[in-house]
Amino acid sequence: MVQAGPVPRAAAAVVALLTTIAVGMVSPAGASAVKASAKGRQVDIGGGRKLYLRCAGSGSPTVVLESGIHDSSDPWTITDTKPPVPASPSVFAGLAQVTRVCLYDRPGTIRYDKPEPHITARSTPVDNPRTLDAQAADLAAVLARGKVPGPYLLVAHSYGGMIVRRYAQQHADRVAGIVFVDAFAPTIKPLFGELWPQYEELLNHPGLALDQDPTWETVDADEAIATLDAGPALPSLPYAVVSKALPFGVAPTAPADVVARLEQAWPQVQDAIAKEVGTSQPPHVIATGSDHYVQLHDPDLVIATVEVVMDRIAAGRHK
């Protein structure tokens, strides 16, 4: 996923993790990454399982932050910026100043709170691969069992866009708006053509030591896309789309033809999301100084975009 930033890098082990993690991108790191706070609580969601949940601030709607594949909630609490973008606050901290904001760890995802990246122990491990319905059910359960007040403004990064889509299909009455942050969407599959199987493998197994752990989060992207395609259209809500401008940071071992296809397809995916969610100018913001991890490189831009959607929710303006 994302790399870059003016601060010194963390330990060599973290730098080594700057390889393909989510949709063929490098993972977040940097000295700022090891400062991620561990405050929060474990919510019993039934079935002998607990999910880590952290909330801060007050107000309505409640902003719910959904990470991309393999990422814990840490990327929302850290920054890796370069001037003139301020190094603080993080998206989580910034939004907590204006409303209630919550994040959680999906099981099998990576934490960046130590020099050595590791799979979160804050949420109970599960069998993999995970279906989209199972991931959306976890989101619903942690919000309900954690007694997080709605309505919810969902802010989703990368593959997290798939999860909040499914949640919105199933719980439209609880969703006040959605912000897609360089998000994955069902329209990506046909754009890959014959390279799709290679990309799906890269999505799940980027070639790290961690991805050999049986608890490592994996998904069936074909199943997820089919599930969304069979479901209802997204509800009529205020939306925004934030997209990267810079190339993905990819591992040197990533297949060159797959990477080239990814770069070609991604802007089309972002444009398709913006077209899908509104016909009367839903904000589509291009983060000109950022690659895939816009929340790390341009946290103030993400915060401002969320605030625009909050204003539209308050004004009753849909699309």
C-alpha positions in Angstrom: 0.0 0.0 0.0 1.4 3.4 0.9 4.9 4.4 1.7 6.8 7.8 1.6 7.1 10.6 4.1 9.8 12.9 5.4 10.3 11.2 8.7 12.9 8.5 9.3 11.8 4.9 8.8 11.0 2.6 11.6 12.9 -0.6 12.1 14.2 -2.6 9.1 11.5 -5.2 9.6 8.8 -2.6 9.1 10.6 -1.3 6.0 10.7 -4.9 4.7 6.9 -5.0 4.9 6.7 -2.2 2.3 5.6 -4.8 -0.2 2.3 -5.7 -1.8 -0.5 -6.0 0.7 -3.9 -4.8 -0.4 -4.7 -4.4 -4.1 -1.1 -4.8 -5.1 0.1 -1.9 -3.0 2.7 -1.4 -0.3 1.7 -1.2 3.4 2.0 1.8 5.6 5.1 2.3 7.8 7.3 5.1 9.0 8.4 6.3 12.4 4.9 7.7 13.0 3.4 4.3 12.5 4.9 2.9 15.7 3.1 5.6 17.7 -0.4 4.2 17.0 -2.4 4.1 20.2 -3.8 0.9 21.6 -6.7 2.5 23.5 -10.0 0.8 23.0 -12.0 -2.3 24.2 -12.9 -5.8 23.1 -16.5 -6.2 22.2 -18.1 -9.6 22.6 -20.0 -10.3 19.4 -21.1 -13.8 20.3 -19.9 -17.2 19.2 -16.9 -17.0 21.4 -15.5 -14.0 19.4 -14.4 -10.5 20.3 -13.6 -7.6 18.1 -11.4 -4.6 19.1 -13.4 -1.3 19.0 -12.2 2.2 19.7 -14.4 5.3 19.7 -13.8 9.0 20.6 -15.5 12.3 20.3 -19.2 13.1 20.4 -21.9 14.1 18.0 -23.9 12.7 15.2 -23.6 11.0 12.7 -21.1 8.6 14.0 -18.2 8.2 11.6 -17.1 4.5 11.2 -13.7 3.9 9.7 -13.2 0.7 7.7 -9.7 -0.4 6.7 -8.5 -2.1 3.5 -7.6 -5.8 3.3 -5.0 -7.0 5.7 -5.0 -3.7 7.6 -6.0 -3.3 11.2 -7.4 0.1 12.3 -3.9 1.5 12.8 -3.7 3.4 9.5 -6.5 5.7 10.6 -4.6 6.7 13.8 -1.2 7.5 12.2 0.2 9.9 9.7 3.1 9.9 7.2 3.0 13.3 5.6 5.3 15.8 4.0 5.0 19.6 4.0 2.7 21.5 3.5 0.5 18.7 4.8 0.5 18.9 8.6 1.7 15.8 10.4 -1.2 15.8 12.8 -4.0 15.1 13.5 -4.6 11.7 12.1 -8.0 11.1 10.5 -9.3 9.4 13.7 -8.0 12.2 15.9 -9.2 15.0 13.6 -12.7 13.6 13.2 -13.0 13.1 17.0 -12.8 16.9 17.3 -16.1 17.3 15.3 -18.2 14.2 15.9 -18.2 10.7 17.3 -15.8 8.4 15.4 -15.2 4.7 15.7 -12.8 2.1 14.3 -12.2 -1.6 14.8 -9.8 -4.4 13.9 -11.0 -7.1 11.6 -9.4 -10.5 12.6 -6.2 -11.5 10.8 -5.1 -7.9 10.0 -1.7 -6.3 10.5 -0.8 -3.9 13.3 2.0 -1.3 13.0 2.4 -0.3 16.6 5.8 -2.0 17.0 8.9 -2.1 15.0 8.0 -5.6 14.0 4.6 -5.7 12.2 2.3 -8.4 13.5 -1.2 -9.8 13.2 -3.6 -8.2 15.6 -4.3 -10.1 18.9 -7.1 -7.6 19.7 -9.7 -9.5 17.7 -10.4 -13.2 17.8 -9.0 -15.2 14.9 -11.3 -16.8 12.4 -11.2 -19.3 9.5 -10.2 -17.9 6.1 -11.0 -17.0 3.4 -13.8 -14.7 4.6 -17.0 -14.1 2.7 -18.2 -10.6 2.2 -21.3 -11.3 4.2 -19.2 -12.5 7.1 -17.2 -9.3 7.1 -20.3 -7.1 6.9 -21.8 -9.1 9.7 -18.8 -8.4 11.9 -19.2 -4.7 11.2 -22.9 -4.9 12.1 -22.2 -6.9 15.2 -19.4 -4.7 16.6 -21.6 -1.6 16.1 -24.6 -3.2 17.7 -22.9 -5.1 20.5 -20.6 -2.1 21.1 -23.7 0.1 21.5 -22.4 2.6 18.9 -25.1 5.1 18.2 -26.2 5.6 14.7 -26.8 6.8 12.1 -23.4 6.0 10.6 -21.3 7.8 8.1 -19.1 5.1 6.7 -15.5 5.9 5.6 -13.9 3.1 3.7 -10.4 2.6 2.4 -9.5 0.2 -0.4 -11.2 -3.2 0.0 -13.1 -1.8 2.9 -15.2 -0.2 0.2 -16.6 -3.6 -0.5 -17.5 -4.2 3.1 -19.4 -1.0 3.6 -21.2 -1.5 0.4 -22.6 -4.7 1.6 -23.4 -3.2 5.0 -25.3 -0.4 3.2 -27.2 -2.9 1.1 -28.3 -4.8 4.2 -28.8 -1.8 6.6 -29.7 1.2 4.5 -31.8 2.7 7.3 -28.7 2.9 9.5 -26.4 4.6 7.0 -26.3 8.4 6.7 -23.6 8.7 4.0 -20.5 7.0 2.6 -17.0 8.3 1.8 -14.9 6.0 -0.4 -11.2 6.5 0.1 -9.4 5.1 -3.0 -11.8 2.2 -2.7 -12.0 -1.2 -4.4 -15.2 -1.8 -6.3 -16.9 -4.6 -8.3 -16.2 -2.8 -11.6 -12.5 -3.7 -11.2 -12.8 -7.4 -12.3 -13.7 -6.9 -16.0 -10.9 -4.4 -16.3 -8.3 -7.0 -15.5 -9.5 -9.5 -18.1 -7.3 -12.6 -18.3 -5.0 -11.2 -15.5 -7.7 -11.3 -12.9 -6.7 -14.6 -11.3 -3.1 -13.4 -10.9 -4.4 -10.2 -9.4 -6.7 -12.0 -7.0 -3.8 -14.2 -5.8 -1.7 -11.1 -5.3 -4.5 -9.5 -3.3 -4.5 -12.3 -0.8 -0.9 -13.5 -0.8 1.6 -10.7 -1.5 4.5 -13.0 -0.6 5.2 -11.9 3.0 6.1 -14.2 5.9 2.9 -13.0 7.6 0.7 -14.2 4.8 1.6 -17.8 5.7 -0.1 -17.5 9.1 -3.4 -19.5 9.0 -5.1 -16.5 10.7 -4.0 -14.1 8.0 -7.0 -12.3 6.4 -7.9 -13.6 2.9 -11.0 -13.1 0.8 -12.8 -14.6 -2.2 -13.0 -11.5 -4.4 -15.1 -13.3 -7.0 -17.6 -14.3 -4.3 -17.7 -10.7 -2.9 -18.3 -9.2 -6.3 -21.1 -11.7 -7.1 -22.7 -10.9 -3.7 -22.8 -7.2 -4.3 -24.0 -7.6 -7.9 -26.9 -9.7 -6.7 -27.8 -7.2 -4.0 -29.8 -3.9 -4.3 -28.3 -0.7 -5.5 -26.6 1.6 -3.0 -29.2 3.8 -1.2 -29.7 7.4 -2.1 -27.4 9.2 0.3 -24.7 11.9 0.4 -21.5 10.4 -0.9 -17.9 11.4 -1.7 -15.0 9.7 -3.5 -11.3 10.4 -2.7 -8.8 9.0 -5.1 -5.0 8.8 -5.3 -3.0 10.6 -8.0 0.5 9.0 -7.6 1.4 5.4 -8.6 1.0 2.5 -6.3 4.0 1.5 -4.3 4.5 -2.1 -5.3 6.8 -4.9 -4.4 9.6 -5.5 -6.9 8.4 -9.1 -7.1 4.9 -8.1 -8.3 4.2 -9.2 -11.9 4.9 -6.2 -14.1 1.9 -6.9 -16.4 -0.5 -7.1 -13.4 0.9 -3.8 -12.0 0.5 -2.1 -15.3 -3.1 -3.3 -15.6 -3.8 -2.1 -12.0 -2.5 1.4 -12.8 -4.6 1.5 -16.0 -7.7 0.2 -14.3 -7.7 2.1 -11.1 -8.8 5.5 -12.4 -11.6 3.9 -14.2 -12.8 2.2 -11.0 -12.7 5.5 -9.2 -14.6 7.3 -11.9 -17.2 4.5 -12.0 -17.8 4.8 -8.2 -18.4 8.6 -8.5 -20.8 8.0 -11.4 -22.6 5.2 -9.6 -23.3 7.1 -6.4 -24.7 10.3 -7.8 -25.7 12.3 -10.9 -25.5 15.8 -9.4 -21.9 16.2 -8.5 -21.0 14.0 -5.6 -17.5 15.3 -4.5 -14.8 13.4 -6.3 -11.5 14.6 -4.8 -8.1 13.8 -6.3 -5.3 13.6 -3.7 -2.6 15.0 -5.9 0.2 14.4 -3.4 -0.8 10.9 -2.4 -0.7 7.3 -3.4 -3.1 4.6 -2.2 -2.9 5.5 1.5 -4.6 8.9 1.3 -5.5 8.8 5.0 -1.8 8.7 5.9 -0.5 11.2 3.3 -3.4 13.6 3.2 -5.3 13.1 6.5 -6.5 16.7 6.4 -8.0 16.2 3.0 -9.9 13.1 4.1 -11.1 14.9 7.2 -12.3 17.8 5.1 -14.1 15.5 2.7 -15.9 13.7 5.5 -17.0 17.1 6.9 -18.4 18.1 3.5 -20.6 14.9 3.6 -21.5 15.7 7.2 -22.7 19.1 6.1 -24.8 17.6 3.4 -26.3 15.1 5.8 -27.2 17.9 8.2 -28.8 19.9 5.4 -30.8 16.9 4.1 -29.1 17.1 0.7 -28.8 13.7 -0.9 -26.5 13.5 -3.9 
